[in-house]
Amino acid sequence: MRNIEIKAKVRELARLIERAKALSETPGEIIKQHDTFYSVVKGRLKLRKFESGDAQLIYYERPDVEGPKLSSYEKTFINSEGVQDLHKVLDKALGSNGIVEKVRYLFMVGQTRVHIDSVENLGDFMELEVVLKPEQSPGDGEKIALELMEDLGVGKEDLLSGAYTDLLKQKELH
């Protein structure tokens, strides 16, 4: 699976949420997430736990650059009975290298997942994930992402690279 991603700092949270509601024509969905990242040789591997107790194991690769970037990923659903045991195995085998806790507002705008995240100990952010159809090129996805970014009022000066876990580690160092 592939998508084009954009991540940016949010300056006016309430305004961004209202714009996302208007563009998606929905109230959105609120999702609490607890992500544990594991040490891997390439890409990123995380176990995302939800309030229900269920989880997703997600592996992804993407460059750490600002602006639109191609991300390829694989994910699988884990029911609540297996989540804790899976975490123990992954932590023992690979070691964990970061935890990210957030409240995510999810809005669907066409083929794009608009995430507005309040990340514990970090702040408010926005992610766009344009899920590419098999016949679409990364350029097609970039065009959609940039147009939506403009519609949401997100400036290029707010774009970020890396993952939340990277930003949390940088914050700890300063």
C-alpha positions as CSV (number, residue, x, y, z in Angstrom):
1,M,0.0,0.0,0.0
2,R,1.2,3.5,-0.7
3,N,0.2,7.0,0.2
4,I,1.5,10.6,0.0
5,E,2.0,12.2,3.4
6,I,2.4,15.7,4.7
7,K,2.9,16.6,8.3
8,A,2.7,20.1,9.7
9,K,2.6,22.1,13.0
10,V,-0.9,23.5,13.8
11,R,-1.1,27.1,14.8
12,E,-4.9,27.5,15.2
13,L,-6.4,24.1,16.3
14,A,-10.1,25.1,16.5
15,R,-10.0,26.8,13.0
16,L,-8.3,23.8,11.4
17,I,-10.9,21.4,12.9
18,E,-13.7,23.6,11.6
19,R,-12.2,23.6,8.1
20,A,-11.7,19.8,8.1
21,K,-15.3,19.4,9.2
22,A,-16.5,21.6,6.4
23,L,-14.4,19.8,3.8
24,S,-15.3,16.3,4.9
25,E,-18.9,17.3,5.6
26,T,-18.7,15.1,8.8
27,P,-18.1,15.8,12.5
28,G,-15.0,13.6,12.2
29,E,-14.0,10.8,14.5
30,I,-12.0,11.1,17.7
31,I,-9.5,8.3,18.3
32,K,-7.1,7.9,21.3
33,Q,-3.9,6.1,20.2
34,H,-0.9,4.8,22.1
35,D,2.0,4.0,19.7
36,T,5.1,2.0,20.7
37,F,8.0,2.2,18.2
38,Y,10.5,-0.7,17.9
39,S,14.1,-0.6,16.8
40,V,14.4,-1.9,13.3
41,V,17.2,-1.8,10.7
42,K,15.1,0.1,8.1
43,G,11.8,1.9,8.1
44,R,9.6,2.1,11.2
45,L,7.6,-0.5,13.1
46,K,5.0,0.5,15.6
47,L,2.3,-1.2,17.6
48,R,-0.7,1.2,17.8
49,K,-3.1,0.4,20.7
50,F,-6.6,1.8,20.8
51,E,-9.0,2.4,23.7
52,S,-10.9,-0.8,22.8
53,G,-7.8,-2.8,23.6
54,D,-7.3,-3.8,20.0
55,A,-4.3,-2.7,18.0
56,Q,-2.6,-2.5,14.6
57,L,1.0,-3.5,13.9
58,I,2.2,-1.1,11.2
59,Y,5.5,-1.1,9.3
60,Y,6.3,1.8,7.0
61,E,9.1,3.4,5.0
62,R,9.2,7.0,4.0
63,P,11.9,9.7,3.7
64,D,12.3,12.2,6.5
65,V,11.8,15.3,4.5
66,E,9.4,18.3,4.7
67,G,6.5,18.4,2.3
68,P,4.9,15.7,0.3
69,K,6.6,12.3,0.6
70,L,5.8,8.8,-0.7
71,S,5.2,6.3,2.1
72,S,4.8,2.6,1.6
73,Y,3.3,0.5,4.4
74,E,1.9,-2.8,5.6
75,K,-0.4,-3.2,8.6
76,T,-2.3,-5.9,10.4
77,F,-5.0,-5.9,13.0
78,I,-4.4,-7.5,16.4
79,N,-7.3,-8.3,18.7
80,S,-7.1,-7.3,22.3
81,E,-6.2,-10.8,23.6
82,G,-2.9,-10.8,21.7
83,V,-1.7,-7.2,22.1
84,Q,0.2,-7.4,25.3
85,D,1.9,-10.7,24.4
86,L,2.9,-9.3,21.0
87,H,4.4,-6.2,22.6
88,K,6.4,-8.4,25.0
89,V,7.8,-10.4,22.0
90,L,8.6,-7.3,19.9
91,D,10.2,-5.5,22.9
92,K,12.3,-8.5,23.8
93,A,13.4,-9.2,20.2
94,L,13.9,-5.6,18.9
95,G,13.7,-3.2,21.8
96,S,11.4,-0.2,21.9
97,N,12.7,3.3,21.1
98,G,9.8,5.6,21.7
99,I,6.2,6.0,22.8
100,V,3.7,8.5,21.4
101,E,0.3,9.1,23.0
102,K,-2.2,11.2,21.1
103,V,-5.8,12.1,20.5
104,R,-6.5,12.1,16.8
105,Y,-9.3,13.7,15.0
106,L,-9.9,11.8,11.8
107,F,-11.7,13.3,8.8
108,M,-12.0,11.7,5.3
109,V,-11.8,14.2,2.4
110,G,-12.1,12.1,-0.8
111,Q,-9.3,9.6,-0.8
112,T,-7.3,11.6,1.9
113,R,-7.2,10.9,5.6
114,V,-6.9,14.2,7.4
115,H,-5.4,13.7,10.9
116,I,-5.4,16.5,13.5
117,D,-3.4,15.2,16.4
118,S,-2.9,16.5,19.9
119,V,0.3,14.7,20.9
120,E,1.1,14.4,24.6
121,N,4.2,16.5,25.6
122,L,4.5,17.9,22.1
123,G,1.6,19.9,20.8
124,D,-0.9,20.0,17.9
125,F,-0.2,18.7,14.4
126,M,-1.8,17.9,11.2
127,E,-1.1,15.0,8.8
128,L,-2.5,14.3,5.4
129,E,-2.4,10.8,4.0
130,V,-3.5,10.6,0.4
131,V,-4.1,6.9,-0.2
132,L,-3.0,6.2,-3.7
133,K,-5.1,4.1,-6.0
134,P,-3.1,1.5,-8.0
135,E,-3.2,3.7,-11.2
136,Q,-2.2,6.9,-9.5
137,S,1.4,8.2,-9.4
138,P,3.1,9.8,-6.5
139,G,2.8,13.1,-8.4
140,D,-1.0,12.7,-8.5
141,G,-1.0,12.3,-4.8
142,E,1.3,15.3,-4.2
143,K,-1.1,17.5,-6.2
144,I,-4.1,16.4,-4.1
145,A,-2.1,16.9,-0.8
146,L,-0.9,20.4,-1.8
147,E,-4.4,21.5,-2.8
148,L,-5.9,20.1,0.4
149,M,-3.2,21.7,2.5
150,E,-4.1,25.1,0.9
151,D,-7.8,24.5,1.5
152,L,-7.1,23.8,5.2
153,G,-5.0,26.9,5.5
154,V,-1.7,25.1,6.3
155,G,1.4,27.1,5.3
156,K,4.5,25.6,3.8
157,E,6.5,27.2,6.7
158,D,4.7,24.8,9.1
159,L,5.7,21.6,7.3
160,L,7.7,19.1,9.3
161,S,9.8,16.0,8.6
162,G,10.2,12.8,10.6
163,A,7.8,11.1,13.0
164,Y,6.3,12.3,16.3
165,T,8.8,10.0,18.1
166,D,11.7,11.9,16.5
167,L,10.2,15.3,17.6
168,L,9.8,14.0,21.2
169,K,13.4,12.8,21.2
170,Q,14.6,16.2,19.9
171,K,12.6,17.9,22.6
172,E,14.1,15.7,25.3
173,L,17.6,16.8,24.1
174,H,16.9,20.5,24.5
